[in-house]
Amino acid sequence: MSEVEILLDEQDDELFEHHRIVADQKQSLIRVDKFLMARLPNVTRTKIQGGILAGFVKVNDKNIKANYKVHPNDIITVSMPEPPRDTEVIPENIPVNIVFEDAHLMVINKPAGMVVHPAYQNWSGTLVNALAFHFQNLPELPGTDARPGLVHRIDKDTSGLLVIAKDERSLTGLAKQFFDHTISRRYYALVWGVPDPPSGTINKNVGRSLKDRRVTTVFPAGDMGRHAITHFQVLQELRYVSLIECKLETGRTHQIRAHMKYLGHPLFNDALYGGDQVLKGTVFTKYKQFVENCFKIIPRQALHAKSLGFVHPITKEFLQFDSALPQDFMAAIEKWESYVKYN
């Protein structure tokens, strides 16, 4: 008996079906791991191959290998040892930093490290779990299970301002402003190098990378991805890094992170986009140690949603909010300022 057969013998009674996909009648022959990569959210090809090896993936109720070619009308099932999660949000007593609140909406300042909404590997401890504890009956946009009140989000390790809707009219009104790109959003980022010219506009399509689905990539030819526009301006030069302001016209996933990497200036300590390496500066050990110390000070991508402006969907008043840079971000800037001054 093979290792896979032994594993299946031990687990057959404990597996729960999570996904059932029926291949189209005109499905072309394609490897099953590639087929599933295009259809399962937040899953890498390596994880899919591991699931196939462990017997979690079956085709027509039979075990297969990763190089199996999917045929028309094939039934592909993906099972797990744990039952599927439902979309119920469990309220959790997590503090929320509320910048503004009225009967219709609130603006909060999210700390770095907090996931906005429950998802794979992050079912608890999210902002939505906190909102469910502090507020009841927040509305949801259609097709956004487990995301009450949300009309936009920022990445887990990005800090800054978010607007939350407290009723249906506000949710719809804010969503339309995001759709129309009339929301004013400005971010501060610490990036490697100094952009030249010091201000400009990046108007390049972005979309999920074909090689790594965790990453957003730029498609310069415009033949793939979605339209994305980022305006940037250098606020402070710090020799090997610089503080920049980014104004978003569109709000695609990882837009600033992908656009700045495309420009040749990845965000400082952005591990997913290569910014957690020494990309500018000297080769001396002392300098490398200095950069490593900076990474420890701000152990995340140096990105902060600093300001947010929008028309109140009920009162029609224009509201503008600004937030201070968090302590880790300020400490990293101060350390670079000291380096420039004394070296």
Buried (B, 14 or more C-beta within 10 A) or exposed (E): EEEBEEBBEEBEEEBEEBBEBEBEEEBEEBBBBEBBBEEBEEBEBEBBBEBBBBBBBBBEEEBBEBEBBBEEEBEBBBBBEEEEEEEEBEBBEBEBEEBEBEEBBBBBBBBBEBBBBBBEEBBEEBBBBBBBBBBEEBBBBEEBEBBBBBBBBBBBBBBBBBBBBBBEEBBBBBBEBBEEEEBBBBBBBBBBBBBEEEEBEBBBBBBBBEEEBEBBBBBEEEEEBBEBBBBBBBEBBBBBBBBBBBBBBBBBBBBBBBBBBBBEBBBBBBBBBEBBEBBBBEEEEEBEEBBEEBBEBBEBBBBBBBBBBBBBBBEEEEBEBEBEBBEBBBBBBEBBBEBBEEE
